[in-house]
Amino acid sequence: CTPPYHEISLPKVSLTEKVTNLEIIEEIYKRQDEIISSISRESVDVYLWLKDEYKKGNVKDNLFQFVFRSFYGLDNAGLTNKQKMKYFELLANKETNLETILHELYELPTLRRKKSIQFSFTTKLLHTIDNSKPIFDKEVSAVIHKTRTGNNKEEKIKSAKNLYAYLEDLYPKLIGDKKVQKVINKFRSKSEFGDDAKTISDQKVLDFLIWSLGKLKRKKKDTLD
C-alpha cells in the first residue's frame, strides 16, 4: 500500500549502488519459488478484472474506478477528488504521453495543497492502456536501485522520463533471457492463478515478479534496520 502522503514515498536507494541486468536476472531466478509464492491469487484476479473492464470501455464506471483506486493505492496517496477525476479522464481519453500526464496531474494540488510529480501512478495509467508498458513503484525501485530524482518540476520530469526510458529498455532484455522466461512460464503454470493468468502479458508477469521481489527485499531491509 502507498502511504497517505501527497506523493508516493519511495525508498532511499543509493544511486551509486548500481545493479546489473545479470544480477537482477540471477536474483529472480534463484528466488523464483519465494517470489511466486508471495503473489496472491487475489492480486492476479483483480488485475485481470481491471484489464477486461478497461477493454470494455468501463473507465467511467464507479465500480471500475473504485477497484482501480484500491488496487493501485490512489486513495492512500493524499490525492484530491479533482486529481482523481483528471486521472481517470486521462485514462478514458487514452493519453499515452508520459510528460503530458505528469504536467496535467502536477497542475492540481494535493490534499496538502502541494503540487507533485505523480510518476508511479502515471506508469500505472500507461500500463492500463498498453499492457506492454512497465510500471514503476517503490518495489521496482528496490530491485533496480533507481528512483526518480530532482529538486524542481523540470528536473523531476526529466528524471521520470529517463527512468521510464530505462525501464522500457530493461524489461525486453530481461524477458528475452532464458532464465527469466522459465520463471515467467512457471508463474503461468501455477494452477492457483487459474487459466486466465496465461493471458497476462510477459511484461506484466515480469512486473508481478519484480514487484514481489522488491517487496521481499524491502521487508528484509526493514527487518535488518
Secondary structure, 3 states (H helix, E strand, C coil): CCCCCCCCCCCCCCCCCCCCHHHHHHHHHHCHHHHHHCCCHHHHHHHHHHHHHHHCCCCCCHHHHHHHHHHHCHHHCCCCHHHHHHHHHHHHCCCCCHHHHHHHHHCCCCCCCCCCCCHHHHHHHHHHHCCCCCCCCHHHHHHHCCCCCCCCHHHHHHHHHHHHHHHHHHHHHHHCCHHHHHHHHHHHHCHHHCHHHHHCCHHHHHHHHHHHHHHHHHHHHHHHC
